[in-house]
Amino acid sequence: MIKGFKLIPLYPELTFTRKYKTQKDRYNLAFDEVEFNGVDFIGLNTEQKLYARSLKIGSAKVEVFMSRESPPPPGFDKGKNYPHMALKRLNIQTIIDTLKLKNIDLKYSEYNPSSKKIGSVNFKSLTGNILNVTNDSLRLATNNHAVANLNTLLMGSGKFNVKIDFNLTDKNGAFAYSGSLGKFDMKQLNSLSKNLGLIEIETGNIQHIDFKANGNLRMASGSMNMLYTNLKVKLLSDNIDGEGTNKKGLLSFLANTILVKNDNPKKGEIARTAIMTNNRINSASFFNLMWKTVFVGIKDIVGVGIIPEKNPVKQQKVIAKKVREQKRIDRKATRQAKQEKN
């Protein structure tokens, strides 16, 4: 058993990421307990094979931060870090019958240079089991799937359940996932939608969401149902050279009166559903593909699916160029201030 394991970054979020020329994830980890049970120590010693009946993790806090200010590393594909693809690369043969997670608080944050703010999403008290965590060829011959059943609270309030089925032998990283979300006040997503999506949710109440999808290293697709009422939004400007975000009044009015469908179902109509498809770029992670695919379904149901997504690669180049220009302006201003002082 390991107690009190922590990984604490030396620098604050933006200070940390700005020490690198390319995107670098910053991890802040704190595990109260990590415990193996039923370990075959003889096999571990003689055959360098790890077998355990269970691995318990929790309580724990996991925080991940990334900045879009810098470009992704050239040629690097985050697909190789899919959980089941990373498991394949372990240098030790591993069989863990059950990975038990208990009271894990997860937080993902991202800095958006367009808004000059950090957006965050968190999952509180994540609990559940992952069955058949293995890269052992003999075990895979009889069962080549690891299955995760997880429960958590989205933004600390919405009951969110998700099931992920990993194909442990597929060369293209195949997986399937499904989930559901209960009653939820959509305004709680503003810390994410305002700062990263430049959309402020004024009102909106979800009654129920359920979805299912299949994915691999390159894309994911599936279907979604979403029931909600009283949705109204504000559109915010992309204002990297100004002072963050400002409301687009006319466009917000048009969005709410023409595009955004305030309720699903509308009175006297059947509920709308969505088919969702999303392609992954190399700099996007496994969980990025999962939630962005779900987001495609949400956009379609609320009526803004017809608005095309900005090309993420081109957008990153535009952001990088603006950031470089801003840094040159800042350096020039610093030199001028020193000269005037002297």
Buried (B, 14 or more C-beta within 10 A) or exposed (E): EEEEEEEEBEEEBBEBBBEEEEBBBBEBBBBBBBBBBEBBEEBBEEEEBBBBEBBBBBBBBBBBBBBBBBBBBEEEBBBEEBBBBEBBEEEEBBBBBBBBBBBBBBBBBBBBBBBBBBBBBBBBBBBBBBBBBBBBEEBBEEEBBBBBBBBBBBBEEBEBBBBBBBBBBBEEBBBBBBBBBBEBBBBBBBBBBBBBBBBBBBEBBBEBBBBBBBBBBEBBBBBBBBBBEEBBBBBBBBBBEEEBBEEBEEBBEEBBEEBBBBBBEEEEEEBBBBEBEBEBBBBBBBEBBBBBBBBBBBBBBBBBBEEEEEEBEEBBEBBBEBBEEBEEEEEEEEEEEEEEEE
